[in-house]
């Protein structure tokens, strides 16, 4: 099982107010399968922005080369040799 980097893009409905706004997003996540990457996106938007799953539309899940990743957190995570708990 190799962990891969996926670029997930789509739109999400932000703002539960009177005038919600649909905005585009691009997130980089590490996962074993594309389905796991999508689940991480749903979980992240739900916990951070309180967005329901039916308000998130995933348009593309693409495996990318680790050198192409723009997210500093993911780049640093990929550099780790081991994790000590």
PyMOL CGO cylinders between C-alpha atoms (Angstrom):
from pymol import cmd
from pymol.cgo import CYLINDER

trace = [
    CYLINDER, 0.00, 0.00, 0.00, 1.60, 3.19, -1.18, 0.3, 1, 1, 1, 1, 1, 1,
    CYLINDER, 1.60, 3.19, -1.18, 0.34, 6.58, -0.12, 0.3, 1, 1, 1, 1, 1, 1,
    CYLINDER, 0.34, 6.58, -0.12, -0.20, 8.87, -3.11, 0.3, 1, 1, 1, 1, 1, 1,
    CYLINDER, -0.20, 8.87, -3.11, -0.92, 12.57, -3.48, 0.3, 1, 1, 1, 1, 1, 1,
    CYLINDER, -0.92, 12.57, -3.48, -4.21, 13.59, -5.06, 0.3, 1, 1, 1, 1, 1, 1,
    CYLINDER, -4.21, 13.59, -5.06, -5.41, 16.97, -6.29, 0.3, 1, 1, 1, 1, 1, 1,
    CYLINDER, -5.41, 16.97, -6.29, -9.13, 17.25, -5.64, 0.3, 1, 1, 1, 1, 1, 1,
    CYLINDER, -9.13, 17.25, -5.64, -11.02, 20.11, -7.27, 0.3, 1, 1, 1, 1, 1, 1,
    CYLINDER, -11.02, 20.11, -7.27, -14.63, 21.14, -7.32, 0.3, 1, 1, 1, 1, 1, 1,
    CYLINDER, -14.63, 21.14, -7.32, -17.10, 23.63, -5.88, 0.3, 1, 1, 1, 1, 1, 1,
    CYLINDER, -17.10, 23.63, -5.88, -18.66, 24.05, -2.46, 0.3, 1, 1, 1, 1, 1, 1,
    CYLINDER, -18.66, 24.05, -2.46, -21.57, 26.13, -1.19, 0.3, 1, 1, 1, 1, 1, 1,
    CYLINDER, -21.57, 26.13, -1.19, -20.11, 28.49, 1.43, 0.3, 1, 1, 1, 1, 1, 1,
    CYLINDER, -20.11, 28.49, 1.43, -22.22, 30.52, 3.80, 0.3, 1, 1, 1, 1, 1, 1,
    CYLINDER, -22.22, 30.52, 3.80, -25.41, 29.25, 5.34, 0.3, 1, 1, 1, 1, 1, 1,
    CYLINDER, -25.41, 29.25, 5.34, -26.77, 32.78, 5.40, 0.3, 1, 1, 1, 1, 1, 1,
    CYLINDER, -26.77, 32.78, 5.40, -29.43, 34.32, 3.21, 0.3, 1, 1, 1, 1, 1, 1,
    CYLINDER, -29.43, 34.32, 3.21, -27.06, 34.55, 0.22, 0.3, 1, 1, 1, 1, 1, 1,
    CYLINDER, -27.06, 34.55, 0.22, -24.82, 31.47, 0.02, 0.3, 1, 1, 1, 1, 1, 1,
    CYLINDER, -24.82, 31.47, 0.02, -21.94, 31.55, -2.46, 0.3, 1, 1, 1, 1, 1, 1,
    CYLINDER, -21.94, 31.55, -2.46, -20.65, 28.61, -4.52, 0.3, 1, 1, 1, 1, 1, 1,
    CYLINDER, -20.65, 28.61, -4.52, -16.85, 28.82, -4.71, 0.3, 1, 1, 1, 1, 1, 1,
    CYLINDER, -16.85, 28.82, -4.71, -14.24, 26.75, -6.49, 0.3, 1, 1, 1, 1, 1, 1,
    CYLINDER, -14.24, 26.75, -6.49, -11.59, 24.90, -4.51, 0.3, 1, 1, 1, 1, 1, 1,
    CYLINDER, -11.59, 24.90, -4.51, -8.44, 22.87, -5.13, 0.3, 1, 1, 1, 1, 1, 1,
    CYLINDER, -8.44, 22.87, -5.13, -7.07, 20.79, -2.26, 0.3, 1, 1, 1, 1, 1, 1,
    CYLINDER, -7.07, 20.79, -2.26, -4.10, 18.43, -2.12, 0.3, 1, 1, 1, 1, 1, 1,
    CYLINDER, -4.10, 18.43, -2.12, -4.52, 15.35, 0.06, 0.3, 1, 1, 1, 1, 1, 1,
    CYLINDER, -4.52, 15.35, 0.06, -2.57, 12.17, 0.71, 0.3, 1, 1, 1, 1, 1, 1,
    CYLINDER, -2.57, 12.17, 0.71, -4.48, 8.92, 0.41, 0.3, 1, 1, 1, 1, 1, 1,
    CYLINDER, -4.48, 8.92, 0.41, -4.17, 5.32, -0.72, 0.3, 1, 1, 1, 1, 1, 1,
    CYLINDER, -4.17, 5.32, -0.72, -7.15, 5.42, -3.11, 0.3, 1, 1, 1, 1, 1, 1,
    CYLINDER, -7.15, 5.42, -3.11, -9.04, 8.22, -4.87, 0.3, 1, 1, 1, 1, 1, 1,
    CYLINDER, -9.04, 8.22, -4.87, -12.17, 7.33, -2.86, 0.3, 1, 1, 1, 1, 1, 1,
    CYLINDER, -12.17, 7.33, -2.86, -10.23, 7.99, 0.35, 0.3, 1, 1, 1, 1, 1, 1,
    CYLINDER, -10.23, 7.99, 0.35, -9.15, 11.39, -0.98, 0.3, 1, 1, 1, 1, 1, 1,
    CYLINDER, -9.15, 11.39, -0.98, -12.77, 12.35, -1.66, 0.3, 1, 1, 1, 1, 1, 1,
    CYLINDER, -12.77, 12.35, -1.66, -13.78, 11.22, 1.83, 0.3, 1, 1, 1, 1, 1, 1,
    CYLINDER, -13.78, 11.22, 1.83, -11.03, 13.42, 3.34, 0.3, 1, 1, 1, 1, 1, 1,
    CYLINDER, -11.03, 13.42, 3.34, -12.38, 16.42, 1.41, 0.3, 1, 1, 1, 1, 1, 1,
    CYLINDER, -12.38, 16.42, 1.41, -15.92, 15.82, 2.68, 0.3, 1, 1, 1, 1, 1, 1,
    CYLINDER, -15.92, 15.82, 2.68, -14.59, 15.43, 6.21, 0.3, 1, 1, 1, 1, 1, 1,
    CYLINDER, -14.59, 15.43, 6.21, -12.40, 18.54, 6.03, 0.3, 1, 1, 1, 1, 1, 1,
    CYLINDER, -12.40, 18.54, 6.03, -15.09, 20.85, 4.64, 0.3, 1, 1, 1, 1, 1, 1,
    CYLINDER, -15.09, 20.85, 4.64, -17.64, 19.47, 7.07, 0.3, 1, 1, 1, 1, 1, 1,
    CYLINDER, -17.64, 19.47, 7.07, -15.48, 20.02, 10.13, 0.3, 1, 1, 1, 1, 1, 1,
    CYLINDER, -15.48, 20.02, 10.13, -13.87, 23.35, 9.20, 0.3, 1, 1, 1, 1, 1, 1,
    CYLINDER, -13.87, 23.35, 9.20, -16.70, 25.09, 7.33, 0.3, 1, 1, 1, 1, 1, 1,
    CYLINDER, -16.70, 25.09, 7.33, -19.81, 23.13, 8.41, 0.3, 1, 1, 1, 1, 1, 1,
    CYLINDER, -19.81, 23.13, 8.41, -20.66, 22.34, 4.78, 0.3, 1, 1, 1, 1, 1, 1,
    CYLINDER, -20.66, 22.34, 4.78, -22.93, 19.36, 4.16, 0.3, 1, 1, 1, 1, 1, 1,
    CYLINDER, -22.93, 19.36, 4.16, -21.81, 16.65, 1.74, 0.3, 1, 1, 1, 1, 1, 1,
    CYLINDER, -21.81, 16.65, 1.74, -24.63, 17.37, -0.72, 0.3, 1, 1, 1, 1, 1, 1,
    CYLINDER, -24.63, 17.37, -0.72, -23.34, 20.97, -1.02, 0.3, 1, 1, 1, 1, 1, 1,
    CYLINDER, -23.34, 20.97, -1.02, -19.88, 19.83, -2.16, 0.3, 1, 1, 1, 1, 1, 1,
    CYLINDER, -19.88, 19.83, -2.16, -19.48, 18.95, -5.84, 0.3, 1, 1, 1, 1, 1, 1,
    CYLINDER, -19.48, 18.95, -5.84, -16.23, 17.15, -6.71, 0.3, 1, 1, 1, 1, 1, 1,
    CYLINDER, -16.23, 17.15, -6.71, -15.32, 17.65, -10.38, 0.3, 1, 1, 1, 1, 1, 1,
    CYLINDER, -15.32, 17.65, -10.38, -11.87, 16.04, -10.54, 0.3, 1, 1, 1, 1, 1, 1,
    CYLINDER, -11.87, 16.04, -10.54, -9.67, 13.72, -8.51, 0.3, 1, 1, 1, 1, 1, 1,
    CYLINDER, -9.67, 13.72, -8.51, -6.23, 13.40, -10.06, 0.3, 1, 1, 1, 1, 1, 1,
    CYLINDER, -6.23, 13.40, -10.06, -3.07, 11.72, -8.83, 0.3, 1, 1, 1, 1, 1, 1,
    CYLINDER, -3.07, 11.72, -8.83, -0.16, 14.16, -9.00, 0.3, 1, 1, 1, 1, 1, 1,
    CYLINDER, -0.16, 14.16, -9.00, 3.57, 13.92, -8.75, 0.3, 1, 1, 1, 1, 1, 1,
    CYLINDER, 3.57, 13.92, -8.75, 4.80, 14.87, -5.24, 0.3, 1, 1, 1, 1, 1, 1,
    CYLINDER, 4.80, 14.87, -5.24, 7.05, 17.57, -6.77, 0.3, 1, 1, 1, 1, 1, 1,
    CYLINDER, 7.05, 17.57, -6.77, 3.97, 19.34, -8.22, 0.3, 1, 1, 1, 1, 1, 1,
    CYLINDER, 3.97, 19.34, -8.22, 2.28, 19.83, -4.83, 0.3, 1, 1, 1, 1, 1, 1,
    CYLINDER, 2.28, 19.83, -4.83, 1.75, 23.49, -3.93, 0.3, 1, 1, 1, 1, 1, 1,
    CYLINDER, 1.75, 23.49, -3.93, 0.55, 22.92, -0.33, 0.3, 1, 1, 1, 1, 1, 1,
    CYLINDER, 0.55, 22.92, -0.33, 3.45, 23.38, 2.10, 0.3, 1, 1, 1, 1, 1, 1,
    CYLINDER, 3.45, 23.38, 2.10, 1.92, 21.07, 4.73, 0.3, 1, 1, 1, 1, 1, 1,
    CYLINDER, 1.92, 21.07, 4.73, 1.65, 18.17, 2.26, 0.3, 1, 1, 1, 1, 1, 1,
    CYLINDER, 1.65, 18.17, 2.26, 5.19, 18.78, 0.96, 0.3, 1, 1, 1, 1, 1, 1,
    CYLINDER, 5.19, 18.78, 0.96, 6.57, 18.68, 4.50, 0.3, 1, 1, 1, 1, 1, 1,
    CYLINDER, 6.57, 18.68, 4.50, 4.54, 15.57, 5.28, 0.3, 1, 1, 1, 1, 1, 1,
    CYLINDER, 4.54, 15.57, 5.28, 5.98, 13.79, 2.23, 0.3, 1, 1, 1, 1, 1, 1,
    CYLINDER, 5.98, 13.79, 2.23, 9.55, 14.53, 3.35, 0.3, 1, 1, 1, 1, 1, 1,
    CYLINDER, 9.55, 14.53, 3.35, 9.17, 12.60, 6.60, 0.3, 1, 1, 1, 1, 1, 1,
    CYLINDER, 9.17, 12.60, 6.60, 11.05, 9.31, 6.92, 0.3, 1, 1, 1, 1, 1, 1,
    CYLINDER, 11.05, 9.31, 6.92, 9.24, 8.13, 10.04, 0.3, 1, 1, 1, 1, 1, 1,
    CYLINDER, 9.24, 8.13, 10.04, 6.73, 9.29, 12.58, 0.3, 1, 1, 1, 1, 1, 1,
    CYLINDER, 6.73, 9.29, 12.58, 7.44, 8.81, 16.27, 0.3, 1, 1, 1, 1, 1, 1,
    CYLINDER, 7.44, 8.81, 16.27, 4.40, 8.68, 18.54, 0.3, 1, 1, 1, 1, 1, 1,
]
cmd.load_cgo(trace, "trace")
